[in-house]
């Protein structure tokens, strides 16, 4: 019992335990803040990967528009409702 009391009142042990409690719960960079930052980092990395895929798709679409006149005509007709002089365009809007 005396040995246990002597170990538990050791100033180095008490200082170490107090330091651990402070770092885990009260510090600005505590455990929960680190976990939140880690989750934010993972979400950001996933978003970056998604955007890189979208950029690759858009670059491919751009190259197709520049190189193929049929694709360019299709794009102009669908997005800008362009037409030839001898055509009529009927726009059907869905609700």
N, C-alpha and C positions, 0 to 999 in steps of 0.2 A: 504494500500500500504506500509506503514511504517512497519507494522507487518510482511508482506511478505518479505520485504528487510531484516529485523532483523533475520528472520528464515533462509533465504538463506545465510546469512553471518555468521551463527553460526559455530564456529570452529570445534565443534564435528560432526556436520552434514557434513561439507565439508571434514573433515578427513575420516569419514565413507564412503562417496561417492567415494573419491579418493582411499581408500583401496579396495572397491568393484570393481572399474574399473581396478585397478592394478591386482587384483586376477583373474578377468574374462578374461582379454585380454593379459596382459604382463608377468605374472608370469610363471615360468617353468612348474608349474602344473595347467595351465589355463584350461578353460572349454573345448576347442577343444582337448587338449592333453588328458584330462580325458576321453572324449568320444572315442577317438582313442584307448586308453588302454582298455577301456571296450569292444569295438568291437574285439580287439585282444584277450582278455581273453575269450570271447564267442567262437571265432573261435578255439582257442586252446582247450577249453573244448569239443567242438564237435569233434575235431581231436582225442583227448584222448579217447572219447567214441567209435569212429570208430575203433581205434587201439585195444581197449579192446575186441570188438566184433571179430576182426580178430584173436586175440590171442586165444580166446575161440574156434574158428573154427579150428585153427591150432593144438591146444591141442587135440581136438576131432580126427582130422585126424591122429595125431601121435599115440594116443591110439589105433585107428583102425589098423594102420600099425603094431604096436607091437603085438596086440592080434589076428589078423586074417591073416592067411597065404595067403588066396585068394586075399585080399586087397593088401598085400605086393607084390604078384606076378603081379597083375594088375599095380601097381605103377611102378615096375621095367620095365615091358614091355612098358608102355607108355612113361616114362620119360628117361629111359636109353637104350631103344631098345634092351633089353635082349631077348633071345629066348632059346628054348630047342634045343638039339642036332639034332633032326630029323625035325626041322621046317625051313622054309625059311621066311624071313621078307622082305616085300616090303614097302618102305617108299615113300609116296606121299606127296610132298611139295606143298603147295598152295602159290600163289603169293599175 
